[in-house]
Amino acid sequence: MRPQFEVLMANLSKYGALVTWEASRATRDLDVYAKLRKVCREHDVLWAYSGRVYDLTRGDDAFSTGLEMLLSERSSDDTSSRIRRTVNAQAVAGKPHGRVPFGYRRVYDPDTGKLLRQVPDETEAPIIREAATRILEGESIYAICHDFKARGIRGISNGDWTTARVKRVLTNPTYMGKRVLRGEVIGDADWEPLLPAETFEALAGVFASDKHMPKYHGTGPRHLLTGIAKCGVCGSPVSRLPDRKGGKESYICRNNWHVARRKDWVDELVTSVVLARLRQPDALQAVNRAAGPEAGELADQLRTLEQRLDGFYAQAAQGALSAPGLARVEERISREMAETRQLLRKVVTPNALTIPDPAQLADSWEQQSLLHRREIIDALMTVEILPTKPGTHTFIPESIRVTWRLS
């Protein structure tokens, strides 16, 4: 029951009559009507509506008001059903409904006010495309949010961009031009996609991997290899250990203290290795090998499966395919589509390796943010700190094992 109506029911016995505009203004719920009828009968309260007064202690009046309630409930149910049918029909037709998604605006007929179409918003759409591009180029969500805030770029409901909001937007099939109903993609939408299917699937692959997540807490990373370099004994990420005597910092394994190595030694070695690799003639081919031709082939395969499924839906709508037949076909093709998407996400997991000019990046290494340098190192290689003999006080380069993720 509505809160104010509950107050009315609690105080109704103090009055001689209840007056409403019509029966449905009191309630359209039969259970609530039964409670109202009981209170009116027990306390001799009359009920007046639609120009007539009813005494619910009389059988005829109780019957009339009860019938009114049945009709009101039926009308309410019919209205709800019509709304659901309209929403479902609009969804199947790919029409927009409800709140306007960030990145779009709606165009209405100036005379009738009827919705004509949903189109990309000239201000908001580029923000989504920029965020997607930057993530696929290896930039972290945190860095993008920080940059958007510095530039005064507002997000959904004019709020700040957060990592959760960026991820929620870039994983919403709406921006791929798909119509979603109750959390399920039910077909193509009739609005222009902001992101191509290949980009959307690539983003899904990025978000499914934990490599893109920042390996730090607080306002930003402060050290080159914390959380990236691993202990060569147990595989745990190393942490920074400040020297209590004011000396040099170290990277250490906090899991039984398997290894410890001076931080500046390790940073210098890893930096020299990655810069040397970026300056090699084949660097561009090596670093961009992750998104080879297989990605395009899988994307084409996924589009073909989607078109086949749409064709079967059309046959079913025309009566050329039975419902059980459609269900079997839908299950098989949907399974193939899910498998293809999984493969696509594995071969198209863009990260910091999308580098137009590796040699130029090497030359401007010191000008890159610490965050970007960490992302590139983490994308290019694994770094392990190996144990050394007890009593060793000099740096042994061989005690740092670098393994390239791409050969």
C-alpha positions in Angstrom: 0.0 0.0 0.0 1.0 3.6 -0.5 2.4 5.2 2.7 -0.4 7.9 3.0 -3.0 5.3 2.3 -1.7 3.3 5.2 -2.1 6.4 7.4 -5.7 6.7 6.1 -6.5 3.1 7.0 -5.1 3.5 10.5 -7.3 6.6 11.1 -10.4 5.7 9.1 -12.3 4.6 12.2 -12.3 8.2 13.5 -14.5 9.4 10.6 -17.9 8.6 9.3 -17.2 8.5 5.6 -14.4 8.0 3.1 -14.7 10.2 -0.1 -12.7 9.5 -3.3 -13.1 10.7 -6.8 -13.6 7.1 -8.1 -13.2 3.6 -6.7 -9.7 3.1 -8.3 -8.4 6.2 -6.5 -8.6 4.2 -3.3 -6.9 1.1 -4.6 -6.7 -1.3 -7.5 -5.5 -4.1 -5.3 -8.1 -6.7 -4.2 -6.2 -7.5 -1.1 -6.2 -3.9 -0.1 -9.9 -3.5 -0.9 -10.7 -6.4 1.4 -8.9 -4.6 4.3 -10.7 -1.4 3.4 -14.1 -3.1 3.3 -13.4 -4.8 6.7 -12.5 -1.4 8.3 -15.6 0.3 6.9 -17.9 -2.6 8.0 -16.4 -2.7 11.6 -16.6 1.0 12.2 -19.7 1.9 10.1 -17.8 4.1 7.7 -19.5 5.0 4.4 -17.6 5.1 1.1 -18.6 7.8 -1.4 -17.3 7.9 -5.0 -18.5 8.8 -8.5 -21.5 10.7 -7.0 -22.9 7.8 -4.9 -22.6 6.7 -1.3 -22.0 3.0 -0.4 -22.7 1.3 2.9 -20.4 -1.8 2.9 -22.5 -3.4 5.6 -25.1 -3.9 2.9 -24.7 -6.9 0.6 -25.6 -5.0 -2.6 -23.2 -2.2 -1.9 -20.4 -4.6 -1.0 -21.1 -6.5 -4.2 -21.0 -3.3 -6.3 -17.8 -2.0 -4.8 -16.2 -5.4 -5.1 -17.2 -5.6 -8.8 -15.7 -2.1 -9.3 -12.4 -3.3 -7.8 -12.3 -6.4 -10.1 -12.8 -4.1 -13.1 -10.2 -1.7 -11.9 -7.7 -4.4 -11.3 -8.4 -5.8 -14.8 -8.0 -2.4 -16.4 -4.6 -2.0 -14.5 -3.5 -5.4 -15.7 -4.5 -4.6 -19.3 -2.6 -1.4 -19.2 0.5 -3.1 -17.8 0.2 -5.8 -20.5 -0.1 -3.1 -23.2 3.0 -1.4 -22.0 4.9 -4.6 -21.9 3.8 -5.5 -25.4 4.7 -2.1 -26.6 8.2 -2.3 -25.0 8.7 -5.8 -26.4 7.6 -4.8 -29.9 9.9 -1.7 -29.8 12.8 -3.9 -28.6 12.3 -6.5 -31.4 12.1 -3.7 -33.9 15.4 -2.3 -32.5 13.7 0.9 -31.3 15.1 2.8 -28.4 13.2 2.9 -25.1 13.7 4.4 -21.7 16.6 6.6 -20.7 18.8 8.1 -23.4 22.2 6.3 -23.3 25.2 8.6 -22.8 26.7 9.3 -26.2 23.3 9.6 -28.0 20.5 12.1 -28.3 17.0 11.6 -29.6 15.3 13.5 -32.4 11.6 14.2 -32.1 9.0 15.4 -34.6 8.5 19.1 -33.8 4.8 19.0 -34.5 3.7 15.7 -32.9 6.5 15.1 -30.4 6.8 11.5 -31.8 10.3 9.9 -31.5 11.9 9.8 -34.9 15.3 8.3 -34.2 18.3 8.1 -31.9 21.6 9.5 -33.2 25.1 9.9 -31.9 25.5 13.1 -29.8 28.1 15.4 -31.3 29.7 16.1 -27.9 29.3 12.8 -26.0 29.9 10.2 -28.7 33.6 11.3 -29.3 34.3 10.8 -25.6 33.2 7.1 -25.8 35.2 6.5 -29.0 38.3 8.2 -27.4 38.1 6.1 -24.2 37.8 2.9 -26.3 40.7 3.9 -28.5 43.0 4.8 -25.6 42.2 1.6 -23.8 43.0 -0.5 -26.9 46.3 1.5 -27.2 47.2 0.3 -23.7 46.3 3.2 -21.5 44.8 2.3 -18.2 41.2 3.2 -17.3 42.6 5.1 -14.3 44.7 7.4 -16.5 41.8 8.1 -18.8 39.5 9.0 -15.9 42.2 11.3 -14.5 42.7 13.0 -17.8 39.0 13.4 -18.4 38.7 15.1 -15.0 41.6 17.4 -15.7 40.0 18.4 -19.0 36.6 19.0 -17.4 34.9 16.2 -19.4 31.8 15.1 -17.6 30.2 11.7 -17.8 26.8 10.1 -17.2 24.3 12.4 -15.4 27.0 15.1 -15.5 29.1 13.1 -13.0 32.8 12.3 -12.9 34.2 9.5 -14.9 35.2 6.5 -12.7 36.8 3.2 -13.7 33.5 1.4 -13.0 31.6 3.8 -15.2 34.1 3.6 -18.1 34.0 -0.2 -18.0 30.2 -0.2 -17.7 29.8 2.0 -20.8 32.4 0.2 -22.9 30.8 -3.2 -22.2 27.3 -2.1 -23.0 26.1 -3.7 -26.3 24.0 -0.6 -26.9 27.2 1.1 -28.2 27.7 -1.8 -30.7 24.3 -1.1 -32.2 22.5 -3.9 -30.4 19.1 -3.8 -28.7 19.1 -5.0 -25.1 15.9 -6.1 -23.3 16.1 -7.1 -19.6 19.9 -7.6 -19.9 19.7 -9.8 -23.0 20.8 -8.8 -26.5 17.8 -9.6 -28.7 19.0 -8.2 -32.1 20.3 -5.2 -34.0 19.2 -1.7 -33.0 18.1 0.9 -35.5 20.6 3.5 -34.3 24.2 4.0 -35.5 26.8 2.1 -33.4 29.4 4.2 -31.7 31.9 1.2 -31.7 32.5 -1.4 -34.4 31.9 -5.0 -33.4 35.6 -5.8 -33.6 36.4 -2.9 -31.2 33.7 -4.0 -28.8 35.0 -7.6 -28.7 38.5 -6.4 -28.3 37.5 -4.3 -25.3 35.7 -7.3 -23.8 39.0 -9.2 -24.1 40.8 -6.4 -22.4 38.4 -6.3 -19.5 38.3 -10.1 -19.2 42.1 -10.0 -18.6 43.7 -8.7 -15.4 46.7 -7.3 -17.3 45.0 -4.0 -17.9 44.2 -3.4 -14.2 46.5 -1.1 -12.4 49.0 -2.9 -10.2 49.0 -0.2 -7.6 46.7 1.5 -5.1 46.1 5.1 -4.2 46.6 8.0 -6.5 49.0 6.4 -8.9 52.1 4.1 -9.3 55.3 5.3 -7.7 57.7 2.6 -8.7 58.6 1.0 -12.0 58.3 -2.7 -11.2 56.3 -3.2 -8.0 53.5 -5.7 -8.8 55.1 -6.4 -12.2 58.4 -8.1 -11.4 57.9 -11.6 -9.8 59.9 -13.6 -7.3 61.8 -16.3 -9.2 61.1 -18.8 -6.4 57.4 -18.6 -5.6 56.1 -16.3 -8.4 54.7 -13.6 -6.0 54.8 -10.0 -7.2 57.6 -8.1 -5.5 57.1 -5.1 -3.2 59.3 -2.1 -2.4 61.4 -2.2 0.8 62.7 1.2 1.9 66.1 1.1 3.6 65.7 2.1 7.2 69.2 3.5 7.3 68.6 6.0 4.5 70.3 3.8 1.9 69.0 2.3 -1.3 65.5 0.9 -1.7 65.0 -2.8 -2.7 62.5 -5.0 -4.4 61.6 -7.9 -2.1 59.5 -11.0 -2.0 57.3 -10.7 1.0 56.3 -14.4 0.8 59.1 -15.9 3.0 61.5 -13.3 1.7 62.9 -15.5 -1.0 64.6 -12.7 -2.9 65.7 -9.1 -2.4 67.5 -6.9 -4.9 68.4 -3.2 -5.0 65.7 -1.3 -6.8 67.8 1.0 -8.8 69.9 -1.9 -10.2 66.8 -3.8 -11.4 65.1 -0.7 -12.8 68.2 0.3 -14.8 68.7 -3.2 -16.2 65.0 -3.7 -17.2 64.8 -0.2 -18.7 68.0 -0.8 -20.8 66.6 -4.2 -22.0 63.2 -2.8 -23.1 64.7 0.2 -24.8 67.2 -2.0 -26.7 64.3 -4.1 -27.9 62.2 -1.1 -29.0 65.1 0.1 -31.1 65.6 -3.1 -33.0 64.5 -3.0 -36.7 61.9 -5.7 -36.3 60.4 -4.1 -33.2 57.2 -2.8 -34.9 56.4 -6.3 -36.3 57.1 -8.0 -33.0 55.0 -5.7 -30.8 52.0 -5.6 -33.0 51.9 -9.3 -33.7 49.2 -9.9 -31.1 46.5 -8.6 -33.4 47.3 -10.5 -36.6 45.1 -11.5 -39.5 43.4 -14.2 -37.4 41.4 -11.4 -35.6 39.9 -10.2 -38.8 38.9 -13.7 -39.9 37.2 -14.4 -36.6 35.4 -11.1 -36.7 34.1 -12.0 -40.2 33.1 -15.4 -39.0 31.2 -13.9 -36.1 29.3 -11.5 -38.5 28.4 -14.5 -40.7 26.9 -16.4 -37.7 24.9 -13.3 -36.7 23.5 -13.0 -40.2 22.6 -16.7 -40.3 20.8 -16.4 -37.0 18.9 -13.3 -38.2 17.9 -15.2 -41.3 16.4 -18.0 -39.2 14.5 -15.5 -37.1 13.0 -14.0 -40.3 12.0 -17.5 -41.5 10.3 -18.2 -38.2 8.4 -14.9 -38.4 7.1 -15.9 -41.8 6.0 -19.3 -40.6 8.7 -21.1 -42.6 10.4 -22.5 -39.5 8.7 -24.0 -36.5 9.4 -22.8 -32.9 11.1 -26.0 -31.9 13.2 -25.8 -35.1 14.2 -22.2 -34.3 15.1 -23.2 -30.8 17.5 -25.9 -32.0 19.1 -23.7 -34.6 19.4 -20.8 -32.1 21.1 -23.0 -29.5 23.6 -24.3 -32.0 24.5 -20.9 -33.6 24.5 -19.1 -30.2 27.0 -21.7 -29.0 29.2 -21.2 -32.1 29.0 -17.4 -31.6 30.0 -17.7 -28.0 33.0 -19.9 -28.9 34.0 -17.5 -31.7 33.8 -14.5 -29.4 36.0 -16.3 -26.9 38.6 -16.9 -29.6 38.4 -13.3 -30.8 39.0 -12.0 -27.3 42.1 -14.2 -27.0 43.7 -13.1 -30.2 42.6 -9.4 -29.9 43.7 -8.4 -26.5 45.2 -5.0 -27.3 47.4 -3.4 -24.7 50.4 -1.1 -24.5 51.8 -2.9 -27.5 49.9 -0.9 -30.1 52.9 1.4 -30.7 53.1 3.3 -34.0 56.9 3.9 -33.7 58.8 1.8 -31.1 62.1 3.6 -31.8 60.5 7.0 -31.2 59.0 5.7 -28.0 62.4 4.5 -26.8 63.9 8.0 -27.6 61.2 9.7 -25.5 61.1 7.1 -22.8 62.0 9.5 -20.0 59.2 11.8 -21.1 56.6 9.0 -20.8 54.6 8.9 -17.6 55.6 6.2 -15.1 52.2 4.6 -15.6 52.8 4.3 -19.3 56.3 2.9 -18.9 54.9 0.3 -16.5 52.2 -0.7 -18.9 54.7 -1.1 -21.8 57.1 -3.2 -19.7 54.2 -5.4 -18.4 52.9 -5.9 -21.9 56.3 -6.7 -23.5 57.9 -8.9 -20.9 57.8 -10.9 -17.7 60.5 -10.0 -15.1 61.7 -12.5 -12.5 64.1 -11.8 -9.7 66.2 -14.9 -9.1 67.9 -15.8 -5.8 71.7 -15.4 -5.5 74.3 -17.0 -3.3 74.3 -15.9 0.3 76.7 -13.1 1.0 76.5 -11.6 -2.6 76.7 -7.8 -2.4 77.3 -7.0 -6.0 74.7 -6.9 -8.8 74.5 -9.9 -11.0 72.6 -9.1 -14.2 71.9 -12.8 -14.8 69.9 -12.8 -11.6 67.2 -10.9 -13.4 65.3 -13.1 -15.9 63.5 -11.3 -18.7 61.1 -13.3 -20.8 59.5 -11.7 -23.9 55.7 -12.1 -24.2 56.1 -11.7 -28.0 59.1 -13.1 -29.9 
